[in-house]
Amino acid sequence: MDRAALADFLRRRREALQPGDVGLTAGVRRRTPGLRREEVAALAAMSTDYYTRLEQRRGPQPSPQMLASLARALRLTTDERDYLFRVAGQNPPAFVSTATHVAPALLRVLDRLADTPALILSNLGETLVQNRMAEALFGDQSGHTGLARSDFYRWFTDPTHRRHYPESDHDRQSRAQVANLRAAYGSMGPRSRAGEIVRALQRASPEFAELWERHEVAQRFADHKTLIHPELGPIELDCQALFTEDQSQLLLVLTAPPRSAGHEKLQLLAVLGHERFPADAAPATPRGGPAATG
C-alpha cells in the first residue's frame, strides 16, 4: 500500500469535484476548492474520521468494498478506479465484475434527478445506485447479497418481490424479466454470472424454466407501468432507460405527466419518504386497467 500516493490521489480527485457535480448544493463560504472531506465521506458511506485519516497518510488499508465506494463517490473512471485499487495495495476488480463500477456519465445524470425516482442498474438487474425517491418507491435495494442482488433472480424466488406490481401484470412482467436476462446471457456467455443466474433459476423455478425455453430476447428502452406503494397504492408511471455504450448498465427514470394522478402521488411520495414493504402486508388493490410490462 502506497499511503502517500493514495492520500494525494484522493485529495486531488476531491478538489477536482464541485458540489453540483455530485448533486449537492454549494452553500456559502466554502474556503477550500472542491468537495469537503465530510461530503466525500457521506457519499462513500464512511465516517469522516476514517476518510480524513486516509488523506493524512495514516489510515488502515481500505478493503475492496471501501475502495469501490470511494471510486463511486469521487466519480472515478474505470482507469482511475483501477489506479485507486493498486495504490491501496488491492487488486483491481476482475473483468467479469467491472459492471458494478457505476459509469460516471450515468451518475452525473442521476445526481440531477432529485424530484423523481431514478436508479442505475447492471444488465443483470442489480441495483448499483438509487436516489432518495427510488428508495421511497422500492425500498433500499443495497442489502441484497449473492444471486439475490439480481432483480431477475428475486422475481422468481421471492414472492414478496412481486408485490411492487399488480397481480394482473405478473405474467407479462415474468416474460420481460426472462427476455432481459436472455439478452445479458447472450452477451456475457454461459460461463458468466448471467449463466450462473440462469442455471440457479432453472433449478428453483418451473415458471422460469418454461419461459426460458421460449428464447425471447429484449431490452427495455421505454415503458409504462403501475407500481404498488404500501401507503399510496397504485402509481402509474412512465419509464425511460438510458444505456451505456456497452449496454452493461442503464439509468432507469420514472416520471408521470404533469397534473396526472401519478404526478400527484410522486409529490406525496417525496413527503412520505422511505416506506418498507412488511413481509406480511398485503399489497393495495390497483385501480384501473392492467399495466404494460416493465
HUKAGI-V353429 format. One record per pair of residues at least 12 apart in sequence whose C-alpha atoms are under 7 Angstrom apart, sorted by the first residue. I is the first residue (numbers start at 1). J is the second residue. Records with the same first field share a line. If there is no record, write none. Layout:
I = J / J
This chain:
1 = 87 / 88 / 89
2 = 87 / 88
3 = 57
4 = 57
5 = 87
6 = 84 / 87 / 88
7 = 54 / 55 / 56 / 57
8 = 55
10 = 55
11 = 55
13 = 74
14 = 34 / 35 / 74
15 = 33 / 34 / 35
16 = 34
17 = 34 / 35
18 = 34 / 35
19 = 35
21 = 108
22 = 108 / 111
23 = 111 / 112
37 = 52
40 = 73
43 = 73
44 = 69 / 70 / 73
61 = 88
62 = 88
64 = 90
67 = 85
72 = 102
75 = 104
76 = 104
77 = 104
99 = 122 / 248 / 249
100 = 122 / 128
102 = 128
106 = 251
116 = 133 / 254 / 255
117 = 131 / 133 / 134 / 253 / 254
118 = 130 / 131 / 134 / 252 / 253 / 254
119 = 131 / 134 / 251 / 252 / 253
120 = 249 / 250 / 251 / 252
121 = 249 / 250 / 251
122 = 248 / 249 / 250
123 = 184 / 248 / 249
124 = 150 / 181 / 184 / 194
125 = 150 / 151 / 152
126 = 149 / 150 / 151
127 = 141
133 = 270
135 = 274
136 = 269 / 273 / 274 / 275
137 = 229
139 = 274 / 275 / 276
147 = 197
152 = 177
153 = 197 / 201
156 = 205 / 208
160 = 279
163 = 228 / 283
164 = 227 / 228 / 229
165 = 226 / 227 / 228
166 = 228 / 286
168 = 290
169 = 290 / 291 / 293
172 = 293
173 = 293 / 294
175 = 211
176 = 293 / 294
178 = 211 / 212
179 = 216 / 217 / 218
180 = 217 / 218 / 219
182 = 217
183 = 217 / 218 / 219
220 = 241
221 = 240 / 241
222 = 239 / 240 / 241
223 = 238 / 239 / 240 / 294
224 = 237 / 238 / 239 / 291 / 292 / 294
225 = 237 / 238 / 291 / 292 / 293 / 294
226 = 291
228 = 283 / 284
230 = 277 / 283 / 284
232 = 265
233 = 284 / 286
234 = 286 / 287
235 = 262 / 265
236 = 262
237 = 254 / 255 / 256 / 262
238 = 254 / 255 / 256
239 = 252 / 253 / 254 / 255
240 = 252 / 253 / 254
241 = 253
